[in-house]
């Protein structure tokens, strides 16, 4: 399998990239070298190799979900610099475009 200069031009166009003729020639050569190297993988015997969903085996590192009590609203707001009955008060950071 190999790619042509025309195909490299199309890939560059899809990626919204512009290259000189020299760069296109260079990328065509590099992409063909990569594809030749990848073809070597077809020579490997993979008959007794199980497919992997992930290259590294790992276990779930998340903690178990446990129902726990939460702090009250008053306790959450007691150290707030500005607070309303049930909410933190913060300075306005979004401005109206129409003003």
VOGU-3710 file (C-alpha; in Angstrom, 3 decimals, decimal comma):
1> xxxxxxxxxx> 0,000/0,000/0,000  1,275/3,468/-0,812  -0,016/6,996/-1,129  0,378/9,333/-4,047  1,227/13,003/-4,005  -2,381/13,697/-5,008  -3,622/11,835/-1,919  -1,242/13,776/0,321  -2,586/17,005/-1,219  -6,143/15,855/-0,400
11> xxxxxxxxxx> -5,166/15,013/3,208  -3,550/18,446/3,546  -6,666/20,092/2,130  -8,896/18,244/4,606  -6,601/19,372/7,426  -6,689/22,910/6,029  -2,909/22,907/5,514  -0,937/24,332/2,613  2,419/22,904/1,590  4,989/23,723/-1,058
21> xxxxxxxxxx> 5,738/21,183/-3,802  8,935/20,196/-1,995  7,037/19,622/1,259  4,386/17,553/-0,551  7,100/15,347/-2,056  8,735/14,998/1,350  5,448/14,100/3,102  4,568/11,608/0,366  7,910/9,884/0,872  7,534/9,923/4,689
31> xxxxxxxxxx> 3,986/8,575/4,608  5,029/5,754/2,282  7,918/4,889/4,631  5,465/4,730/7,533  3,087/2,502/5,563  5,953/0,179/4,572  6,910/-0,136/8,227  3,289/-0,861/9,195  3,138/-3,609/6,550  5,829/-5,451/8,534
41> xxxxxxxxxx> 3,224/-5,991/11,259  1,303/-8,222/8,837  4,246/-10,636/8,971  3,664/-11,338/12,666  1,889/-14,515/13,686  -1,031/-13,405/15,859  -2,999/-16,671/15,849  -2,754/-17,270/19,616  -2,893/-13,634/20,694  -6,091/-12,428/22,329
51> xxxxxxxxxx> -7,413/-9,049/21,158  -6,905/-6,205/23,616  -9,314/-3,457/24,520  -6,489/-1,657/26,303  -2,737/-2,307/26,128  -2,308/-2,217/29,914  -4,394/-4,351/32,226  -5,816/-2,296/35,058  -8,503/-2,571/37,655  -11,181/-0,084/38,521
61> xxxxxxxxxx> -9,612/2,593/40,715  -12,865/4,331/41,590  -14,211/4,085/45,096  -17,501/2,372/45,809  -20,571/4,592/45,783  -21,723/4,994/49,343  -24,586/7,057/50,662  -23,202/9,633/53,101  -24,710/12,630/54,777  -23,845/16,036/53,387
71> xxxxxxxxxx> -23,188/19,316/55,182  -26,090/21,659/55,680  -26,621/24,786/53,589  -25,909/26,997/56,609  -22,654/25,184/57,305  -21,593/25,481/53,647  -22,329/29,218/53,593  -20,900/30,170/57,000  -17,396/31,030/55,656  -18,604/32,683/52,456
81> xxxxxxxxxx> -17,607/36,355/52,130  -21,046/37,124/50,681  -24,074/34,893/50,951  -27,833/35,013/50,612  -30,187/32,669/52,458  -29,360/29,670/50,283  -26,711/30,854/47,807  -23,178/32,159/47,508  -23,095/35,729/46,190  -20,381/36,411/43,622
91> xxxxxxxxx> -19,511/39,393/41,432  -21,059/39,445/37,982  -18,517/38,247/35,416  -20,670/37,890/32,292  -21,592/41,105/30,566  -24,555/41,763/28,301  -23,368/42,178/24,668  -26,201/44,560/23,881  -25,105/47,167/26,412
//
